[in-house]
Amino acid sequence: MKRLFLMAVMILVATVTFASNPLKVISGNKKFFKSAEGKVILEVIFDANATYDGKMPLTEKYDDLDAKTVISYNGFIEEFNDNNSKMSFVKDEAEADYKITINVTKIDEFVNVMGWIPGPCIRVWGTLTVTDVKTSESLLVVEIDEIDGGSAPTTDRAFNDTFGELGERIAKLK
């Protein structure tokens, strides 16, 4: 029994270790968040052509995208702040040094019954862009290719967890 348990743990560790990174730096310095300091404003945009499952317009699936935007915003900021103490988020663009724009182009939702918490799971595709507020210069562009926050008891919590996972990975980007 111990061998079986140990084997299962080793497989899990190997799977996590070799999992591909859903973030790909398109342009800019990928160590930006390790060295930058200052105030940041966040904007989460669900693209006008964003789709659900690559087929249906996102607005047909979710009629409460404004609420999902707030939930996504809060999840990202919470996890980013836990992993980066050099930058702080502000609500007024006039106070900000940098602007992070998350442009969501596709969302997929499915029910995960095999996880620790069975329930909805959200996957997100899109781009994240960091710009200097004063010069409008693009400092970093990251492609988001299927980031997944795991399953949660509700769809809203799954949105929060997925964008939280994105915030954590961006803060640790190296």
C-alpha positions in Angstrom: 0.0 0.0 0.0 2.9 2.4 0.8 4.4 1.7 -2.6 1.2 2.4 -4.4 0.8 5.7 -2.5 4.4 6.7 -3.1 4.0 5.9 -6.8 0.9 8.0 -7.0 2.6 11.0 -5.3 5.6 10.7 -7.7 3.4 10.7 -10.7 1.6 13.7 -9.4 4.8 15.6 -8.7 6.2 14.6 -12.2 3.0 15.9 -13.9 3.1 19.2 -12.1 6.9 19.6 -12.7 6.7 19.0 -16.4 3.4 20.8 -17.1 3.8 23.4 -19.8 3.7 27.1 -18.9 0.5 28.8 -20.2 2.3 32.2 -20.3 4.5 33.1 -23.3 6.3 36.4 -23.4 5.8 38.0 -26.8 7.8 41.1 -26.3 9.4 43.0 -23.5 11.5 42.0 -20.4 10.0 38.9 -18.8 11.7 39.9 -15.5 9.8 43.2 -15.5 7.9 42.3 -12.3 11.0 41.2 -10.5 12.6 44.6 -10.9 9.9 47.2 -11.4 8.5 49.3 -8.5 5.5 51.6 -8.4 1.8 51.9 -8.6 -0.3 49.9 -11.1 -3.8 50.1 -12.4 -5.5 46.9 -13.7 -8.0 46.7 -16.5 -9.7 43.4 -17.4 -11.4 43.4 -20.8 -13.6 40.7 -22.3 -12.8 41.2 -26.0 -15.8 42.1 -28.2 -15.2 38.9 -30.2 -14.4 36.7 -27.2 -15.9 33.3 -27.3 -17.1 30.6 -25.0 -15.6 27.3 -26.0 -14.4 28.8 -29.3 -17.9 28.8 -30.7 -20.5 30.9 -28.8 -20.1 34.6 -28.2 -19.1 35.1 -24.5 -22.0 37.5 -24.0 -24.5 34.7 -24.8 -23.0 32.4 -22.2 -22.6 35.0 -19.4 -25.1 37.8 -19.1 -23.3 39.2 -16.0 -19.8 39.9 -17.6 -19.6 43.2 -15.5 -19.8 41.2 -12.3 -17.3 38.6 -13.7 -14.9 41.5 -14.5 -15.0 42.6 -10.8 -14.5 39.0 -9.6 -11.6 38.5 -12.1 -10.0 41.8 -11.0 -10.2 40.9 -7.3 -8.7 37.4 -7.9 -5.8 38.8 -9.9 -4.9 41.6 -7.5 -5.2 39.3 -4.4 -2.7 36.7 -5.7 -0.4 39.3 -7.4 -0.1 41.2 -4.1 0.7 38.0 -2.2 3.7 37.4 -4.6 5.0 40.9 -5.3 5.5 43.5 -2.6 7.3 46.1 -4.8 4.1 47.1 -6.7 0.7 48.3 -5.4 -2.6 48.6 -7.2 -4.5 51.9 -7.4 -7.9 52.7 -8.8 -7.1 56.1 -10.4 -5.0 56.0 -13.6 -3.5 59.5 -12.7 -1.8 57.9 -9.7 -0.4 54.9 -11.6 3.0 54.4 -13.1 2.0 51.2 -15.0 -1.1 49.8 -16.5 -1.8 46.1 -16.8 -4.5 45.2 -19.4 -5.8 41.7 -19.5 -7.6 41.1 -22.8 -9.7 37.9 -22.7 -10.3 36.3 -26.1 -11.7 32.9 -25.1 -13.1 31.2 -22.0 -13.9 27.5 -21.6 -15.9 26.2 -18.6 -16.3 22.6 -17.7 -17.2 20.6 -14.6 -14.3 18.8 -12.9 -15.5 15.8 -10.9 -12.0 14.4 -10.2 -10.5 17.3 -8.3 -10.3 18.0 -4.6 -13.4 20.2 -4.9 -15.7 18.9 -7.7 -17.3 21.8 -9.5 -16.9 24.3 -12.4 -13.5 25.0 -13.7 -12.6 28.0 -16.0 -9.9 28.2 -18.6 -8.8 31.5 -20.1 -7.0 32.6 -23.2 -5.9 36.1 -24.2 -3.1 38.6 -23.7 -1.7 40.6 -20.9 0.0 43.9 -21.7 1.9 46.2 -19.4 2.3 49.8 -20.5 4.0 52.8 -19.0 1.2 55.2 -18.2 3.2 58.4 -18.8 4.7 57.4 -22.2 2.2 54.8 -23.4 5.1 52.6 -24.2 4.4 48.8 -24.2 6.8 47.3 -21.6 5.7 43.7 -21.7 3.2 41.6 -23.7 2.4 38.1 -22.6 0.2 35.6 -24.4 -2.1 33.6 -22.1 -2.6 30.1 -23.4 -5.2 28.2 -21.3 -4.6 29.3 -17.8 -6.6 27.2 -15.3 -7.4 27.9 -11.7 -8.8 24.5 -10.8 -12.3 23.6 -9.8 -14.4 25.6 -7.4 -17.8 25.3 -5.8 -19.3 28.1 -8.0 -18.6 29.6 -11.4 -17.9 33.0 -9.8 -15.3 31.4 -7.5 -13.8 29.6 -10.5 -13.4 33.0 -12.3 -11.7 34.4 -9.1 -9.4 31.4 -8.8 -8.4 31.4 -12.5 -7.5 35.1 -12.5 -5.8 34.6 -9.2 -3.7 31.9 -10.7 -2.8 34.3 -13.5 -1.9 37.0 -11.0 0.4 34.7 -9.1 2.1 33.4 -12.3 2.6 36.9 -13.6 4.1 38.1 -10.3 6.5 35.2 -10.4 7.3 35.5 -14.1 11.0 34.8 -14.8 
